[in-house]
Amino acid sequence: MGKALIIGCGGVASVAIHKCCQNSEAFSDIMIASRTKSKCDALKQKLNGGKTRITTAQVDADSTEQLINLINEYKPDIVLNLALPYQDLSIMDACLATKTHYVDTANYEPPETAKFEYKWQWAYRDKFKAAGITALLGSGFDPGVTGVFSAYALKHHFDEINDIDILDCNGGDHGYPFATNFNPEINIREVTANGSYWQNGKWIETKPMEIKRTYDFAEVGKKDMYLLHHEELESLGLNIKGIKRIRFFMTFGQSYLTHLNCLQDVGMTSIEPIDFEGKKIVPLQFLKAVLPDPASLGPRTVGKTNIGCIFTGKKDGKEKHYYLYNICDHQECYKEVGSQAVSYTTGVPAMIGTMLVMNGTWQKPGVYNIEEFDPDPFMEALNKWGLPWRESFAPVLVE
Ligand code: NDP
């Protein structure tokens, strides 16, 4: 039984909050606190009546002082950060000041540069250790489940893993010519950045979308996928024994890419502020305001996601291949929690990671990436809470 403060009330938070309420044995009390309180109240109204007691609050998560006051007032056992990556450090500071455990799903990004690195959050290791509290970084799907899959593969199937290909396939169709499945600003910053992969201890940088492959995904079919930089490459490169190469691929349809190229060509994806009618605006933030809200895609998205990792390594001196993945159906997710599968596949692991830190299974003072914990309880919970995993010992490899 525990008490969690959940910050943010967008697409991912909505799923995590539904899941906390389904898991009232672990979450006896939750507070939903976000910038727009009316969204928290609407969700509370929808979910009230179960065993989990829900309260709501307004908070600006850029303000450590406001967060400290809220934590002191509510006294949660843990804070689950489901706001945006820009708020990670202010929330970690508030957790330190109040000695409260911390969980998130995305690494800190400075608003003015699209940089995906753990260095800012890893700099908190000693402070969290000294305070005797745990920070669990990246408890979504990717990062998140991909790290748990890697730790599980190493623990149960390999003596060393040399190669990991993370394949993130969204075979869903929302019927719009262009929309993003999670926060458009964060999504577009990620896919317009240079790509990179980790090889023999070094980053190899590519132009955005320079490397393309086609893969035949179970229950989805053949899709084009592109190599992107992704934050878990950095931590897995350090934490998984024997690693020589890690790559991350994400599928994109032609319509998405054509629109994205056009938006980029006209300057709409820029994060440099411009003067517009006497006011400073960031083009990408303006674009976000005119695109469909990802939370509204749920009812109209059909199809499935298929996300997982293909491992190549050695067991008893022999080369071995192993594929761990999850398939999730957009409409099934919508029926269960009112959201599409991209939010679902992030919100469920966010709830599970929070539960494991809160109930002590995963507590160790300091700041840790998810693959640094024992993967077994998390793998068991994925099957129980809606993201069952599948495995193959003879996967088709990516060229
Ligand atoms: P949304 O934009 O849907 O939701 C973000 C929420 O945070 C909104 O409720 C927003 O409030 C709130 N918020 C933003 N700024 C502040 C602030 N200063 N103070 C308080 N609240 C604030 O995003 P998503 O739900 O799509 O994504 C949430 C997180 O999940 C992001 O960090 C994203 O990167 C991460 N993510 C991780 C994935 C993974 O697999 N690891 C996959 C997908 C997403 P308001 O309602 O007022 O806008």
Boltz pocket constraint, residues with backbone or C-beta under 6 A from the ligand:
constraints:
  - pocket:
      binder: B
      contacts: [[A, 7], [A, 8], [A, 9], [A, 10], [A, 11], [A, 12], [A, 13], [A, 33], [A, 34], [A, 35], [A, 36], [A, 39], [A, 59], [A, 60], [A, 61], [A, 62], [A, 81], [A, 82], [A, 83], [A, 84], [A, 85], [A, 87], [A, 105], [A, 106], [A, 138], [A, 139], [A, 140], [A, 141], [A, 142], [A, 143], [A, 144], [A, 181], [A, 182], [A, 183], [A, 186], [A, 294], [A, 295], [A, 342], [A, 345], [A, 346]]
      max_distance: 6.0
